[in-house]
């Protein structure tokens, strides 16, 4: 079963107030929820440059500026790390993040490691180093999704619990048939829609459910969309997570276009800027959307700015 942990970037922004309430019972007393959260992604990338070619990162990190109720200008930093695989250097990386963030901002930091891997023995909670009387120990909050109780999550009214439940479903079910996955996703969707949750958050959660665990068959993708439209009695809309997927697909397509242009011997482009025809760009963008999303031809044509026939012809090539 394929999972897309990169989608955490979008859902954390959509539900960050619920994230805080999920982990702190008295969150409303600690944090000023009326002050907007500031997501310091660009600042974090400056501290930890990422590989621009890595569109499917092994982990997701967020740094958020959050105001507390201690004073008008009192704020802290919440560092969130989503780790999808065992990494023996993970605790060290968490410590490295901490001291670099502290060095830049000189503000209190609380850190969370959300572990979405399938290894029950991988559960780091601290980093420690000692030598000749000098000792450092850095403890951080760790949440292992695989070890959570499904029934307990179902009983929570917090929307973030539905995110964890979606991930837990993917981890526990492992390799399942499209039929089983369809039933699981519809069941989760119905549970979600039965809660009293803000409609914008509902859309974000529905998109996370739709895109985090993917079907291996186009027929089930269409069937799921149709069933959700029946349940919600409304048409599907592009929301935050879909925008994230679109942006990633666009960057993948443009990167592939650059590589193809270079391979064709466009030496002069190094000096003047590599030029790729609009047709090539559009074709690559369409290919990326066909591969990475479940959008129909009309939606893809509207996003890319091409005819439906153009999209249809590329889809036919994909089927061969």
C-alpha positions as CSV (number, residue, x, y, z in Angstrom):
1,X,0.0,0.0,0.0
2,X,1.5,3.3,-1.1
3,X,1.6,6.2,1.4
4,X,2.5,9.8,0.7
5,X,4.0,11.2,3.9
6,X,4.8,14.5,2.1
7,X,1.1,15.4,2.4
8,X,1.7,16.0,6.1
9,X,3.0,19.4,5.2
10,X,-0.4,20.5,4.0
11,X,-2.6,18.8,6.7
12,X,-0.4,20.2,9.5
13,X,-1.2,23.7,8.2
14,X,-4.9,23.0,7.8
15,X,-5.2,21.6,11.3
16,X,-2.5,23.0,13.4
17,X,-4.8,24.3,16.1
18,X,-6.2,20.8,16.4
19,X,-2.7,19.4,16.4
20,X,-2.0,21.5,19.5
21,X,-5.2,20.5,21.2
22,X,-4.5,16.8,20.4
23,X,-1.2,16.8,22.3
24,X,-2.0,19.4,25.0
25,X,-5.3,18.9,26.9
26,X,-5.1,22.5,28.1
27,X,-4.0,23.9,24.8
28,X,-6.6,26.7,24.8
29,X,-5.2,27.9,28.1
30,X,-1.5,27.8,26.9
31,X,-1.8,29.1,23.4
32,X,-3.4,32.2,22.0
33,X,-5.6,30.6,19.3
34,X,-6.8,34.0,18.1
35,X,-3.3,34.9,16.9
36,X,-2.4,33.5,13.5
37,X,0.2,30.7,13.3
38,X,3.3,31.5,11.3
39,X,4.8,28.6,9.3
40,X,8.5,29.2,9.0
41,X,9.2,26.8,6.2
42,X,11.5,29.1,4.3
43,X,13.5,29.9,7.4
44,X,13.8,26.2,8.2
45,X,15.1,25.5,4.7
46,X,17.8,28.1,5.2
47,X,18.9,26.3,8.3
48,X,18.6,22.9,6.7
49,X,18.9,23.1,2.8
50,X,16.8,20.4,1.1
51,X,17.5,18.6,-2.1
52,X,15.3,20.3,-4.7
53,X,15.1,17.1,-6.7
54,X,13.7,15.2,-3.8
55,X,10.0,15.5,-4.4
56,X,9.2,12.6,-2.1
57,X,11.2,13.3,1.0
58,X,11.9,10.6,3.6
59,X,10.7,12.9,6.3
60,X,8.7,16.1,6.7
61,X,9.6,19.0,9.0
62,X,7.7,22.0,10.1
63,X,8.6,25.0,12.2
64,X,5.7,27.1,13.6
65,X,5.6,30.4,15.5
66,X,2.9,30.2,18.1
67,X,1.9,32.9,20.5
68,X,1.2,32.0,24.2
69,X,-1.2,33.7,26.6
70,X,1.6,34.7,28.9
71,X,1.9,38.1,27.2
72,X,1.2,40.1,24.1
73,X,4.5,39.3,22.5
74,X,5.4,36.0,24.1
75,X,5.8,33.3,21.5
76,X,7.5,29.9,21.2
77,X,8.5,27.7,18.3
78,X,6.9,24.3,17.7
79,X,9.2,21.9,15.7
80,X,7.4,19.0,14.1
81,X,9.2,16.1,12.4
82,X,7.3,13.4,10.5
83,X,9.5,10.3,10.0
84,X,8.4,7.5,7.8
85,X,11.3,5.0,8.1
86,X,13.9,3.8,10.6
87,X,16.9,6.1,10.8
88,X,19.6,5.4,13.3
89,X,20.7,9.1,13.2
90,X,17.1,10.4,13.8
91,X,17.6,11.5,17.4
92,X,20.9,13.2,16.5
93,X,19.1,15.1,13.7
94,X,16.4,16.2,16.1
95,X,19.1,17.6,18.4
96,X,20.8,19.3,15.5
97,X,17.5,21.0,14.5
98,X,17.1,22.2,18.1
99,X,20.4,23.9,18.5
100,X,20.4,25.5,15.0
101,X,16.8,26.8,15.6
102,X,17.8,28.1,19.1
103,X,20.9,29.8,17.7
104,X,18.8,31.7,15.1
105,X,15.8,32.7,17.2
106,X,16.7,32.4,20.9
107,X,13.2,31.4,21.7
108,X,11.8,28.5,23.7
109,X,11.3,25.4,21.5
110,X,9.1,22.3,21.9
111,X,9.6,19.5,19.5
112,X,7.5,16.6,18.2
113,X,8.5,13.5,16.3
114,X,5.6,11.7,14.6
115,X,6.8,8.3,13.6
116,X,4.8,6.7,10.7
117,X,7.1,3.7,10.0
118,X,6.2,0.0,10.5
119,X,9.1,-0.9,12.8
120,X,7.8,-1.4,16.3
121,X,11.4,-1.3,17.7
122,X,12.2,2.1,16.2
123,X,11.1,4.6,18.9
124,X,13.7,7.2,19.7
125,X,12.9,9.7,22.4
126,X,16.2,11.5,23.2
127,X,19.7,12.2,22.1
128,X,22.6,11.8,24.5
129,X,26.3,12.4,24.3
130,X,28.9,12.2,27.1
131,X,32.6,12.5,27.3
132,X,35.0,13.0,30.2
133,X,32.5,14.7,32.6
134,X,30.7,16.7,29.9
135,X,27.2,15.4,29.1
136,X,24.3,16.5,26.8
137,X,20.8,15.0,26.8
138,X,18.0,16.3,24.5
139,X,14.5,14.8,25.1
140,X,11.7,15.4,22.6
141,X,8.1,14.4,22.3
142,X,7.6,11.2,20.3
143,X,4.3,9.8,18.9
144,X,4.4,6.4,17.4
145,X,1.4,6.0,15.1
146,X,1.7,2.2,14.8
147,X,1.3,1.8,18.6
148,X,-2.0,3.8,18.9
149,X,-5.4,2.3,19.7
150,X,-7.9,2.6,16.9
151,X,-10.9,2.5,19.1
152,X,-9.6,5.4,21.2
153,X,-8.9,7.5,18.2
154,X,-12.4,6.9,16.8
155,X,-13.9,8.2,20.1
156,X,-12.0,11.5,19.9
157,X,-13.8,14.5,18.5
158,X,-10.5,16.2,17.5
159,X,-10.1,16.4,13.7
160,X,-6.4,15.6,14.0
161,X,-7.3,12.2,15.4
162,X,-8.8,11.4,12.0
163,X,-5.4,12.1,10.4
164,X,-3.8,9.6,12.8
165,X,-6.6,7.1,12.2
166,X,-6.0,7.4,8.4
167,X,-2.3,6.7,8.8
168,X,-2.9,3.9,11.3
169,X,-5.3,2.3,8.9
170,X,-2.5,2.3,6.2
171,X,0.0,0.9,8.6
172,X,-2.1,-1.9,10.1
173,X,-3.8,-3.1,6.9
174,X,-0.6,-3.5,4.9
175,X,-1.2,-5.1,1.5
176,X,-5.0,-5.1,0.9
177,X,-7.1,-5.4,-2.2
178,X,-8.7,-2.4,-3.9
179,X,-12.1,-3.6,-2.7
180,X,-10.9,-3.7,0.9
181,X,-9.2,-0.4,0.7
182,X,-12.3,1.1,-0.9
183,X,-14.5,-0.1,2.0
184,X,-11.9,1.2,4.6
185,X,-11.7,4.6,3.0
186,X,-15.5,5.0,2.7
187,X,-15.9,4.0,6.4
188,X,-13.3,6.6,7.4
189,X,-15.0,9.2,5.3
190,X,-18.4,8.5,6.9
191,X,-16.9,8.7,10.4
192,X,-15.3,12.0,9.5
193,X,-18.5,13.5,8.0
194,X,-20.5,12.5,11.1
195,X,-18.4,14.8,13.3
196,X,-19.1,18.4,14.0
197,X,-16.1,19.8,12.1
198,X,-15.6,23.0,10.2
199,X,-16.3,22.5,6.5
200,X,-12.9,23.8,5.4
201,X,-11.2,21.3,7.7
202,X,-13.5,18.6,6.4
203,X,-12.3,19.2,2.8
204,X,-8.7,19.1,3.9
205,X,-9.2,15.9,5.8
206,X,-11.1,14.3,2.9
207,X,-8.3,15.2,0.5
208,X,-5.8,13.7,2.9
209,X,-7.8,10.5,3.1
210,X,-8.1,10.4,-0.7
211,X,-4.5,11.1,-1.5
212,X,-2.5,9.6,1.4
213,X,-3.6,6.0,0.7
214,X,-3.8,5.4,-3.1
215,X,-5.8,2.9,-5.1
216,X,-3.9,0.8,-7.6
217,X,-6.8,0.9,-10.1
218,X,-8.3,3.9,-11.9
219,X,-11.8,2.5,-11.7
220,X,-11.7,2.5,-7.9
221,X,-10.4,6.1,-7.9
222,X,-13.5,7.2,-10.0
223,X,-15.8,5.0,-7.8
224,X,-14.4,6.6,-4.6
225,X,-14.9,10.1,-6.0
226,X,-18.4,9.4,-7.0
227,X,-19.3,7.8,-3.7
228,X,-17.8,10.8,-1.8
229,X,-19.8,13.2,-3.9
230,X,-23.0,11.3,-3.1
231,X,-22.2,11.3,0.7
232,X,-21.3,15.0,0.8
233,X,-23.9,16.0,-1.8
234,X,-21.4,18.4,-3.4
235,X,-18.7,18.4,-6.1
236,X,-15.0,18.0,-5.3
237,X,-13.0,21.2,-4.9
238,X,-9.3,21.9,-5.0
239,X,-8.0,22.4,-1.5
240,X,-4.7,22.8,0.3
241,X,-3.4,19.3,-0.1
242,X,-4.4,19.1,-3.8
243,X,-2.6,22.4,-4.3
244,X,0.5,20.8,-2.7
245,X,0.2,17.9,-5.1
246,X,-0.2,20.1,-8.1
247,X,2.8,22.2,-7.2
248,X,4.9,19.1,-6.7
249,X,3.7,17.7,-10.0
250,X,4.5,20.9,-11.8
251,X,8.0,21.0,-10.4
252,X,8.6,17.4,-11.4
253,X,7.3,18.1,-14.9
254,X,9.5,21.2,-15.4
255,X,12.5,19.4,-14.0
256,X,12.0,16.5,-16.5
257,X,11.6,19.0,-19.3
258,X,14.9,20.6,-18.4
259,X,16.7,17.3,-18.3
260,X,15.3,16.3,-21.7
261,X,16.3,19.6,-23.2
262,X,19.9,19.2,-21.9
263,X,20.1,15.7,-23.3
264,X,19.2,16.9,-26.7
265,X,22.3,18.9,-26.8
266,X,21.1,22.4,-26.1
267,X,24.6,23.7,-25.2
268,X,23.7,27.3,-26.2
269,X,21.0,27.2,-23.6
270,X,23.6,27.2,-20.8
271,X,24.4,30.8,-21.7
272,X,21.0,32.1,-22.8
273,X,18.8,30.0,-20.5
274,X,17.5,26.6,-21.5
275,X,14.4,27.0,-23.6
276,X,11.7,24.3,-23.7
277,X,8.7,24.7,-26.0
278,X,5.3,25.3,-24.4
279,X,4.1,22.1,-25.9
280,X,6.8,20.1,-24.2
281,X,6.2,21.8,-20.9
282,X,2.4,21.2,-21.2
283,X,2.9,17.6,-22.1
284,X,5.3,17.0,-19.2
285,X,2.9,18.8,-16.8
286,X,0.0,16.7,-18.0
287,X,2.0,13.5,-17.7
288,X,2.9,14.4,-14.1
289,X,-0.7,15.1,-13.2
290,X,-1.9,11.9,-14.8
291,X,0.7,10.0,-12.8
292,X,0.4,11.7,-9.4
293,X,-3.3,12.7,-9.2
294,X,-6.7,11.3,-9.8
295,X,-8.0,14.3,-11.7
296,X,-10.2,13.8,-14.8
297,X,-9.3,15.2,-18.3
298,X,-11.4,18.3,-17.9
299,X,-9.7,19.3,-14.6
300,X,-6.2,18.7,-15.9
301,X,-7.0,20.6,-19.1
302,X,-8.2,23.6,-17.1
303,X,-5.1,23.5,-14.8
304,X,-2.6,23.2,-17.6
305,X,-4.4,25.5,-20.0
306,X,-4.7,23.0,-22.9
307,X,-7.6,21.3,-24.7
308,X,-9.3,18.2,-23.3
309,X,-8.4,16.4,-26.5
310,X,-4.7,17.2,-25.8
311,X,-5.0,15.6,-22.4
312,X,-6.9,12.7,-23.8
313,X,-4.3,11.9,-26.3
314,X,-1.6,11.8,-23.6
315,X,-3.8,9.6,-21.4
316,X,-4.1,7.1,-24.3
317,X,-0.3,7.0,-24.6
318,X,-0.1,6.2,-20.8
319,X,-2.4,3.2,-21.3
320,X,-0.2,1.6,-24.0
